[in-house]
């Protein structure tokens, strides 16, 4: 699975780093997956497809290395498209090991994201990430 990170020129976020995760990170339980997903249309879908097809992107390890190299205090958004990593494609669960790696790479930075993964067994991982400074909105 691939991840892409670059600097945004989006008016909503401003000029900050934003990442895009492969489409397969989106859970089957997402209420927008079949209707209303903003990432499935417009200019973002072209970029998202290139990440999915491997034309753009980094391995997970390269992605966390990139985060670690961001300046201390840097605000950044994880997943302008995509969701938190799961144990398999379109999983409704969070891969806790990978989430811990993102949280560790984020230390000293101000990363935030949103998730549609709401399995009750994963709430402890979301809580721990928030407490460690990586904000996950549900």
C-alpha positions, 0 to 999 in steps of 0.5 A: 500500500502506498502513501503520498505526502506533499505540500498543499495549496488547498485554501482550506488547509493552507500551505502545509504538508498533506498526505494521501493514503491508497484507496484501499485504506478506506473501510467498507463501513465508510458512509461516503464510500458509495455516495458523497466521497469528495476524493472520488471526484474532481482533481483529487481523484486523479491524484488518488488513482496515481497513488493507488496505481503506484505512479506516486507514493512512498512505502509506509516506512518511507512515509514515516521517515518523511514525517520525522523529517518535518520541522518540529512544530509543523502542522500537517494533515494525514489523509486528504484522501484515504484513512488510517492503515488497516490490517487488510484492504478496506478493513474496518479495523486499524492496524495498531502497529502502523498507527503507533509508527505514525504517532512516533514519527509525529512526536514534536509535530502537529499531525491530525487526521479523520477516520471512519474506522470506528470499531470499538476495539480500536478506540483505545488506539485512537485515544492513545494517539490523541494523548500523544499529540496525533489528533484523530477526529472521528 
